[in-house]
Amino acid sequence: MPLRLTATDPNFELEFSEYVSRRRDVASDVADVVTQIISGVRTRQDAALLEYSKKFDRLDLVSGSQLRLTGDEIDKAAGAARKDAIAALERASARIETFHEQQIPEGFDYTDQQGVRLGARWTPLGAVGIYVPGGTAAYPSSVLMNAIPAKVAGVERIVMAVPTPEGQISPLVFAAARMAGVDEIYRIGGAQAIAAFAYGTETVAPVDKITGPGNAYVAEAKRQVFGRVGIDMVAGPSEILVVADSENDPSWVAADLLSQAEHDRSSQSVLITDSGALADAVADAVQKYLSMLPRGDIAQESWERHGAIVLVRDIRDAVPLINRIAPEHLELALEAPNTLVDRVTNAGAIFLGRYTPEAIGDYVGGPNHILPTAGSARFASGLSTADFMKRTTYVGCDEFAFDRIGPDAVTLAEAEGMDAHALSLSLRLNRP
């Protein structure tokens, strides 16, 4: 059964702190395996990719050129997608694009009182690699969430890696790639795909940044190649926190909790409520749905090992608990969610009201569904258009401006013992 906590209990603070700090990540031996895979791709390039594809995806390819799907293969795969799903994907794509267009950052340029020209400009990254889980775990929504903001940002080359175990493909994933403007698609999965993006091979040209979700091996590979390339984040298992009062339908809340529990056995689902009756009814509804869901075994392990129900005296008491958990997804299933939302400082994405389940954000809401996990919402944000751009600042002094601010720079350079810095400045101040 999930953990049950009551905020008024004497041991609550200790038990809640232990729960928040509990690790849900994977065993350390993943790192060693990933290190070996990355080394293999760096040294043997296409040959390693072919070997790993055969070993992990049971995909026997003859040459590196087969790793990249041809235009005809992509069109054929995309053409097999259901028409109603394509239509829904197009509407979702439009909403996601509109939202991310609002995020395009603006530069600035001004001259200060000393006559110094100052400013910053934004430019798109040159190439981005997006990773999309493949095979039976197909996420066309993730294609849109990664590729659309990159395209909006102006990225020239958008590359996708998607594993095709035993040749399995998801038509809708390829349809989403076509829709979102992906330029290249490779049938490569796991840590080896991340390594190929970071270091390049004979077939795969390297990229500047890697984004997208994946399993523990993909997450660890992103961690290890960071610095060689940029990454969006090292994402952990999915999370949801639902704040619900007694006026909620317990079946709705239960389904919302399970929407993340079904992702992974290490996912975390939390309910905070001021109603003991609702807590009991939600727990009963969860058990009912677990017996019905195709991924019920995964969701059940997640719920029993990592789930929690927290009973508070007043619904307003949920706010400090929310901020300590810093959830990936926060649902404020309340009639007036605005009474709490402004006090929430740590959450990846917030869903306002009883008619805004987290699942709406996964597909058609508009904001990005690639969000910080494992408490990193304390210092990180979800994927945005700006993540596919870089900011460059500039300073411009003429003779007059330099004479006004240069002496302070000399003083500070000398104070730091940086004599060449001071000389560089002084020569211009003491010019003939």
N, C-alpha and C positions, 0 to 999 in steps of 0.2 A: 504494500500500500504506500501511497505517497506520504511524505512528511506532513504532519498536522501540527501547526503552531498557533498559540493564542498569545496575543501581544501583552495581555495582563498577567501572564504566568511569570513567576519569579525567575525562571531559567530562560525566558524568551531571548534575552539579549545574547547569551552564550550560544544557544541553539541556532538562532538566526545568523549570527556571525559565522558559525561553523558551516552553515548551509551556503552562505554567499561565497565563502572562500573555498568551497569544495571544488576540486578539479574534475573536469569531465573530458580532458583531452586524452590522447592515445598514448600507448606505451612508447618508451624512449627508443626502442629498437627500430622504429620507423625512420628515425634520423639517419641511422647507419645505412639502411637500405637505400634511402634517397641519395645519400652522399655517393654511394657506389654507382647508382644509375646516372647521376649528373656527370661523374667522372667518365663513365663509359661514353656518354654522348659527346662530351668535350673532345675526347681522344679519338673515338672511332666514328663519330658523326652518323651518317646515314646507315652504316652497317649496324651500329648499336640500336638505332630506331627500329630497323627491320627485326633485329633479334628480340627486342623487348615487345614489339607488336605480336610476334609469334608466341612468346612466352606468356604474356599477360592477357592479350586479347584474342589469342588463338587465330591470328590473322596472318596467313602465310603469303607475303609479298615477295616478288622476285628482285625488284630494284627500287632505289630511292625515289625515282620519278613516280612510282605508283602511290607514294604517300600523299601526294596532292591530288585532290579530286578534280577532274576535268569539268569544264562548263557543262558538257552534255550530261555527265553523271549528276551534277548538282541540279540541273533542270529536271532530269528524270525523277530524282528523289523528291524534289519539291512538288512536282506535278502529281505525286501520289497522295498528297495531303488532302484531308477532308475539306470540302468547300466551305462548310459552316465554320470550321476551325480557322480557315484562312481569313474569312470575313471578320471573325472575332479578333484575330491577330492584327488585322489591318486597323481596326478601331482602337485596339490597345496601343499599337505603334503610334498612331496619331496623337493620342493622349500623352504618351511618354515623351514624344518629340516636343510637343507644345510646352510641357512642364520644363524640360531641360533647356529649351530656348530662353526661358526666363532666367536661367542661371549663368548665362554668358557674362563673364566678368568684364568690367570696363577699366581701361587704363586712365592715367591722368598725366597732366603736364602743366607745370606752373613755374613761375620765377618768384623767389622769395625776396625779402626786404634787403638782403645783401647782394642781390643781383645774380644769385645762383639758379640756374635752370635745373629743375628736378622733375622726375616723373617715373612712370612704370608702364610697360606695355605687356600684353598677353599674346602669346603665339602658340599654335597647336603643336603637339608632339608629331614627330614624323611618321612613326609606325607603332601600332599597338597590337598585341596578341591577346585574344580573349579565349579563355578556356571554358568549354561547355561540356558537362557530363553527357555521356552518350549511351548507346545500347538501350537497355530496358529503362534506365533512368534518364529520360529525355526531358529537357527543360527549354522549350522554345522561348519562354518568357525571359530566361536569362540571356539569350542571344540579344533580344531587344534591349534589355537593361544595360548591357555592356556596349553594344555597337552603336546604338542611337546617340547617346551622349558623346561618344567619340566622333561620330559623323557631324553632329551639331557643332562640336568644338573645331572642326576643320581638319581632323587627322587625315592625311593623304592615303595611308595604307593600313587597312584593318584586316587582320589575319585571325582565323579561327582554327582551333584544334578541337576535335571531337573524336573520342574513341568509337570504333565500330566493332565491338567484340563479335567474332565469328561472322563479320560482315553485316551485323545488324545496324540499321539506320532508322532514324526518326524522320519521316518526311517533313513534319512540321518544323523541326529544327533547321532543315535546309531551306524551307520556305521562309522562315524568319530571317535567316542569314541573307537571302536574296532581298528581302524587304528592307532590311536595315543597312544595306550597302557594304556587306563584307566583301573584301576583294579576293581573298584566298582562303581555301578550306583544306585542312590536312586531317587525315584519318589517323591521328596519334593521340594517345591518352596518357594519363598518369604523370609521374614525375619526369618521364622522358620528354613529354610535350613541353613542359616548363623549361627544361634544359635546352631544348631545341630553340625555343623562343629567345632565351637569354644569350646563348653562345653561337647559334646558327649551325647549320650543317651544309653539305653540298646542295641540298634541296631546299632547305628552309632558311631564308635570310633572317638575321636577328631583328628584334624589335626594341623599342625604347622603354616600353612598359607592358606589364602583364596584369590582366584583370580577370575576374571570374571565379566562381565557386568550384569546389572539388572535394575529393575525399582527403583523408589525413595525409596521404603521400603527396598530393598536389599542394596542400597547405604547407607542408614541410619544405617542399621544393621551392615554393615561392619565398619562404623565409631564407633559404640558403642562397638563392640567386640575387636577393635584394642587395643593391649596391652596384652590381653589374647592370641591372635594369631596375626600373621602378616597379612597384607593385601597388595594387589597390589596398590590400590589407591581408593579414593572415587570419582568415576566418575560422572560427571554431564551430561546434555544433549549434544548431538553431535554437532560438529562445523565444518564449512569449510570456508576458505577464499581463493578466487580465484583472482589472479592478472593477468589481461589480457589486451593486447593492441588491437589496431584496426584491426590487421591481423587475429583475431580469428573468428571462426564461432560462431555466437551468440547462435545457438541452442545447440552447444556442451557445452558452458559455462552455459547456463540455466539448462541443464540436470545435470551438475556437481553440481550446487547449490542445486538442488532438491534432489540429491542423499543423502544429509544429512537432508534436511528439512522433508523428508518422514519418518525419524526415529521417530520423536517425535514432539509434538506441541511446545515444548520448545527449539527445536534445533535452531541453528544460522547459517545463510548462508550470506556471505559477498562477494561483488564484489568490487575490487579496479581497476580502469581503468583510462587511460589518454584520453579516447575517449568518448565524449558525445554521438556520434552516436551508438557506441557499447553498451553503458549503456542502451539507449532506446530500442535497438533491443533485448538485453538480457531480459529486463523487459517484452517485448511483447512475447518473446518465452516462458518465465516462465508461463505466463497466458495461453498460448496455451497448454502447457504440463499439467498444473494443471487440466484442464478439461478432460484429457485422462488417468491420473494415477489412479489406484485402491485406492491408499492411498492419493489421491489428497486433501481430506478435511484436513488431518493432515498436509500435506505439505503446503497447503495454509495458515492455521493458523500460522504455523511456519514462513513462508515467510513474512506475513503481520505484525506479532507482533514483530519478532526478526530479520528479514532480513535487509540488508543495501546495498546501492550502493554508493560508494565514488568516486568522480571524482577528480583526481590529475592533476597538470600541466604537470609533467614529471613522467614516470613510475618509475624512481628511487626514487621518493618521497614516494613510497609505503613502503619502508623498515622501516622507523621509526614507521609507523602506524601498520605494521605487528608485530613488536616487542612489541608494547603496547598492542595489542590484544592478542598476544601469542596463536595463534589458535591451536586447536587439529590437524587439517589437513590444510596444505598450498599447493595450486597449483600455480606454477609459469608457467602459460600458455603463454610462450614467446618463440621466436625463439632461443634466447640465454639466458636461465635461469641462467647460471653460472655468468652472469654479476651482479646478485642480491644475489644469494644463500649464498655466503660467508659473506655477511653483515647481514644475518638473524640469530639472536641469540635465538629467542624465538618461537619455533614451535615444536609440537609433532612429526610430520612427514612431509617431504617436497616431493612434486611430481614435477618432472622436465620436462617441455616441454608440448606441446599441446597434445601429444599422451600418456600422463601419467595421466589419471584421477584418482581421489582419489579412485574410486571403484576398480581399479586394485590392490591397496594395501589392500583392504578389503578381497581379496580372494587369489590371486596368486602371488603377488609381491615378498613376502619373508619376509620382516620386519614385526614386530608384529603390529596388528591393535588395540591393547588395549593401548590407549594413554591418556596423561594428558589433562584435559578439564578445562573450567572456568578460564583460565589464568594461570593455574598451570604449563604450559610449561615454565614459567619463572624460575622454580626451580626443575622440575620433568621431568622424561623421560618415554618413553613407556616401556611396559613389555619386559623383556629380560631374557636370560638364567641365568644371575647373580642374578636375583630376586628369583630364586629357589635354591640359594646357600648361604652360609654364610662364612664370612672371619674370621679366627682366627689368631691373631698375637702371636709371641713368642719371648722371650728374654732369653739368656743364658750367665751367667757370670762364669768364673772360678775365682780363687783367685786373679790372676794378674789383670784381667779386673775389678773386683769389687773394688779393691784398687784404681784404676784410676778414676772411675766415682762415687764411693760411697760418698766421701766427699761433692760433690756438692748436692747430694740427701739429706744428713744430713742438710746442710745449708738451703735448701728450705723447708724441713720438719719443722725445727725450726722456720723459718720465718712465716710459716702458723699456728704455734701453735699446730702442730700434734706431741706430745711428744712420743707417742708409735711408730709412724713411725720412728722418729729419733733414738729411742732406738733400734728398729729392725735393723737399718743400723749400728749404732755405735758399737753394740755388735760384729758385724763381722769385723769392722775395727780395734777394740781394742782387738782382740783375743790374747790369750797367745802365 
